[in-house]
Amino acid sequence: MEISDVSKIFSAVVELYEKKTNNAIESMVKKHFTPEMKFESDLTGEINTALSKAQGEFPTIVFNRENPHLKEGYTDLNAIMKVIRPILSKHGLSFTQQLWINDGETLLISRCRHCSGQWIECRCRVISTSQDLQKFDSGLQKMKIIAAMSLLNITAANDPSDDDAEKAMTDVRTYMEKGTALDMKYVPVKESYETITKEQIEELEYELQEYSDIASQLFEMFKIDALCDIPKSKFQWCADRIRKLKLIRQEAKIR
C-alpha cells in the first residue's frame, strides 16, 4: 500500500469522525433548543413597554412566612400573586406557570403574556429527589416563586429601615368595639406556613354560624381569604376568642 493510499484512508476516517461529531452536536442542539423553545416572541416592543410600566408600580413585597427549620423569612407564591396580579392585568399582562415533559425531563415554564400576543418566558428544570408527592410539590412551589420573581423582576424584603416594609411587617389588627371584637397582635412572618386541618376548619365554621362579622375580622387580621388559610398555631386562640365574643354578645342581649 502506497503512502498516498494511507493518506486517503486517514482523511476518510477523519471526515467520517467529524461528520458523526457534527451530527451528534446538531442532534443535541435540536433536542434542547428547538424552534418551539424560544424564550420570547419575535416582537417584544409592546410587552416590554407594558412590563416596564407594571414594574414601576410593583411594591416591595414583604416576607410573610418563616421557614421553621432555617429560621429564615420568605414570601409565598399566593402573597406575591395577590399583590402583582391586579397590576399586571391593568397593563394587559398575565402570568402563567405550567409543567412540560421533554425527553423524560420535567420543565417548569413560566411565561408573561401580553394582550398583543407577545410574550417572554423562562424555563427551569424540575429535579425531584423523592417519590413523595408532598415533597415534590413543596420543592415545585419554591421553584415557582424563584421563577416568578426572576422573570418579572420582583423583590422581597425584610428590611426594618424600609418604612413600607416595617409597616407591613408590624401591621397590627386591634379591634376594641366595647370588648366585643377581636383583639390580637399578629405578625405573619413569625408564623409557620402550616395551616389548620379540615376538622379545625369545620369547628370554626360551626362556631361562626350567624357571626359573619367575626369571620370578616379574622380574615382581615390574618390577611387571608378563607378559614383554611389560618395558621395552625393560632387555631386555639381563634376558637377560644370566638366563643368568648359570642358569650359576651349573648349576655349583652339578655341585659
SULHU-V471983 format. One record per residue. N is the residue number from 1. RES is the residue in one letter. PHI is phi in radians with two decimals (999 if undefined). PSI is psi in whole degrees, -180 to 180 (none if undefined). NEAR is the number of other ideal C-beta (glycine too) atoms within 8 Angstrom. Layout:
N_RES_PHI_PSI_NEAR / N_RES_PHI_PSI_NEAR
//
This chain:
1_M_999_129_3 / 2_E_-1.37_160_5 / 3_I_-1.06_-36_5 / 4_S_-1.09_-36_6 / 5_D_-1.18_-42_8 / 6_V_-1.07_-41_9 / 7_S_-1.11_-41_8 / 8_K_-1.14_-42_8 / 9_I_-1.10_-44_8 / 10_F_-1.08_-43_8 / 11_S_-1.10_-40_8 / 12_A_-1.14_-40_8 / 13_V_-1.11_-46_8 / 14_V_-1.06_-43_8 / 15_E_-1.10_-43_8 / 16_L_-1.12_-41_8 / 17_Y_-1.11_-45_8 / 18_E_-1.11_-38_8 / 19_K_-1.13_-45_8 / 20_K_-1.12_-41_8 / 21_T_-1.11_-45_8 / 22_N_-1.12_-39_8 / 23_N_-1.11_-39_8 / 24_A_-1.13_-43_8 / 25_I_-1.12_-44_8 / 26_E_-1.08_-40_8 / 27_S_-1.12_-41_8 / 28_M_-1.13_-43_8 / 29_V_-1.09_-44_8 / 30_K_-1.10_-37_8 / 31_K_-1.14_-44_8 / 32_H_-1.75_-17_7 / 33_F_-2.37_60_6 / 34_T_-1.31_161_7 / 35_P_-0.98_-28_4 / 36_E_-1.29_-7_4 / 37_M_-1.89_32_8 / 38_K_-1.15_154_6 / 39_F_-1.80_4_7 / 40_E_-2.84_161_8 / 41_S_-1.25_167_10 / 42_D_-1.05_-38_2 / 43_L_-1.98_140_6 / 44_T_-2.36_9_9 / 45_G_-1.00_-48_7 / 46_E_-1.25_-41_10 / 47_I_-1.21_-33_16 / 48_N_-1.10_-43_8 / 49_T_-1.15_-46_8 / 50_A_-1.12_-42_12 / 51_L_-1.20_-36_14 / 52_S_-1.14_-37_8 / 53_K_-1.19_-42_9 / 54_A_-1.11_-44_14 / 55_Q_-1.09_-31_9 / 56_G_-1.17_-18_6 / 57_E_-1.82_-9_8 / 58_F_-1.12_128_11 / 59_P_-1.41_167_6 / 60_T_-1.26_121_9 / 61_I_-1.52_129_12 / 62_V_-1.70_144_13 / 63_F_-0.93_133_12 / 64_N_-2.14_3_9 / 65_R_-2.38_165_14 / 66_E_-2.38_131_13 / 67_N_-1.25_115_10 / 68_P_-1.14_-20_6 / 69_H_-1.58_-45_4 / 70_L_-1.59_-12_4 / 71_K_1.01_39_6 / 72_E_-2.08_143_6 / 73_G_-1.43_153_9 / 74_Y_-2.75_172_10 / 75_T_-2.05_129_12 / 76_D_-1.40_163_11 / 77_L_-1.09_-38_9 / 78_N_-1.08_-43_6 / 79_A_-1.13_-39_11 / 80_I_-1.14_-51_15 / 81_M_-1.17_-32_10 / 82_K_-1.08_-33_7 / 83_V_-1.44_-44_10 / 84_I_-1.60_-21_13 / 85_R_-0.99_-47_9 / 86_P_-1.09_-33_6 / 87_I_-1.24_-43_11 / 88_L_-1.06_-47_12 / 89_S_-1.05_-39_9 / 90_K_-1.00_-34_8 / 91_H_-1.82_20_10 / 92_G_1.30_26_8 / 93_L_-1.98_152_14 / 94_S_-2.43_162_7 / 95_F_-2.34_129_15 / 96_T_-2.27_152_7 / 97_Q_-2.38_131_10 / 98_Q_-2.56_157_6 / 99_L_-1.67_142_8 / 100_W_-2.39_131_8 / 101_I_-1.71_126_7 / 102_N_-2.36_110_6 / 103_D_0.91_44_4 / 104_G_1.47_-7_4 / 105_E_-1.69_141_7 / 106_T_-1.74_124_9 / 107_L_-2.00_141_12 / 108_L_-1.71_116_16 / 109_I_-1.83_116_11 / 110_S_-1.89_123_15 / 111_R_-2.29_133_10 / 112_C_-1.76_124_15 / 113_R_-2.01_147_12 / 114_H_-1.99_152_13 / 115_C_-1.09_-15_6 / 116_S_-1.34_-13_7 / 117_G_1.77_-8_7 / 118_Q_-1.36_155_13 / 119_W_-2.74_160_11 / 120_I_-2.39_154_13 / 121_E_-2.66_166_11 / 122_C_-2.34_155_10 / 123_R_-2.27_136_10 / 124_C_-2.23_137_10 / 125_R_-1.37_129_8 / 126_V_-1.61_117_11 / 127_I_-1.95_120_4 / 128_S_-1.93_129_9 / 129_T_-1.77_7_3 / 130_S_-2.52_149_6 / 131_Q_-1.53_-4_5 / 132_D_-1.25_121_6 / 133_L_-1.11_-38_6 / 134_Q_-1.15_-41_6 / 135_K_-1.16_-39_9 / 136_F_-1.09_-45_11 / 137_D_-1.13_-38_8 / 138_S_-1.09_-44_8 / 139_G_-1.16_-38_10 / 140_L_-1.14_-41_10 / 141_Q_-1.07_-41_10 / 142_K_-1.13_-39_8 / 143_M_-1.18_-36_11 / 144_K_-1.10_-41_12 / 145_I_-1.09_-47_13 / 146_I_-1.07_-44_9 / 147_A_-1.15_-43_13 / 148_A_-1.11_-45_15 / 149_M_-1.18_-34_12 / 150_S_-1.24_-49_8 / 151_L_-1.16_-41_12 / 152_L_-1.65_0_12 / 153_N_1.01_52_7 / 154_I_-1.67_141_10 / 155_T_-2.07_146_7 / 156_A_-2.15_148_12 / 157_A_-2.49_158_10 / 158_N_-2.44_49_10 / 159_D_-1.75_111_6 / 160_P_-1.05_-20_7 / 161_S_-1.39_-12_4 / 162_D_-1.50_114_9 / 163_D_-1.03_-43_5 / 164_D_-1.15_-43_9 / 165_A_-1.13_-43_13 / 166_E_-1.09_-41_10 / 167_K_-1.11_-44_8 / 168_A_-1.17_-38_8 / 169_M_-1.22_-35_13 / 170_T_-1.88_17_7 / 171_D_-1.02_123_8 / 172_V_-2.02_130_6 / 173_R_-1.81_101_10 / 174_T_-2.04_123_7 / 175_Y_-2.03_123_8 / 176_M_-2.25_53_7 / 177_E_-1.47_79_6 / 178_K_0.97_35_4 / 179_G_1.31_11_6 / 180_T_-1.99_17_8 / 181_A_-2.24_174_10 / 182_L_-1.17_150_11 / 183_D_-2.59_98_7 / 184_M_-2.79_142_9 / 185_K_-1.57_132_5 / 186_Y_-2.37_122_10 / 187_V_-2.04_104_9 / 188_P_-0.91_-39_10 / 189_V_-1.12_-22_12 / 190_K_-1.50_-3_5 / 191_E_-1.67_150_12 / 192_S_-1.25_155_9 / 193_Y_-1.23_-18_9 / 194_E_-1.16_132_6 / 195_T_-1.88_173_8 / 196_I_-1.17_158_11 / 197_T_-1.43_171_6 / 198_K_-1.05_-42_5 / 199_E_-1.13_-39_6 / 200_Q_-1.20_-36_11 / 201_I_-1.06_-47_11 / 202_E_-1.09_-37_8 / 203_E_-1.14_-43_9 / 204_L_-1.19_-38_15 / 205_E_-1.05_-40_9 / 206_Y_-1.12_-44_7 / 207_E_-1.19_-29_11 / 208_L_-1.61_5_12 / 209_Q_-1.01_129_6 / 210_E_1.19_13_4 / 211_Y_-2.28_57_11 / 212_S_-1.13_-27_7 / 213_D_-1.18_-36_6 / 214_I_-1.19_-40_12 / 215_A_-1.06_-42_10 / 216_S_-1.09_-38_8 / 217_Q_-1.16_-37_12 / 218_L_-1.08_-47_13 / 219_F_-1.04_-43_11 / 220_E_-1.19_-42_8 / 221_M_-1.09_-47_10 / 222_F_-1.57_-3_12 / 223_K_0.99_54_8 / 224_I_-2.30_174_8 / 225_D_-1.98_-10_4 / 226_A_-2.67_159_6 / 227_L_-1.06_-32_11 / 228_C_-1.10_-14_7 / 229_D_-1.63_0_8 / 230_I_-1.17_133_14 / 231_P_-1.03_138_11 / 232_K_-1.06_-32_11 / 233_S_-1.17_-15_7 / 234_K_-1.86_4_11 / 235_F_-1.03_-51_12 / 236_Q_-1.11_-38_6 / 237_W_-1.07_-45_8 / 238_C_-1.06_-49_11 / 239_A_-1.05_-46_12 / 240_D_-1.14_-43_8 / 241_R_-1.19_-39_11 / 242_I_-1.08_-46_13 / 243_R_-1.09_-40_9 / 244_K_-1.13_-44_8 / 245_L_-1.11_-41_13 / 246_K_-1.09_-42_10 / 247_L_-1.12_-43_8 / 248_I_-1.07_-44_10 / 249_R_-1.19_-39_9 / 250_Q_-1.13_-41_8 / 251_E_-1.16_-34_8 / 252_A_-1.14_-36_8 / 253_K_-1.18_-37_6 / 254_I_-1.12_-40_5 / 255_R_-1.15_none_4
//
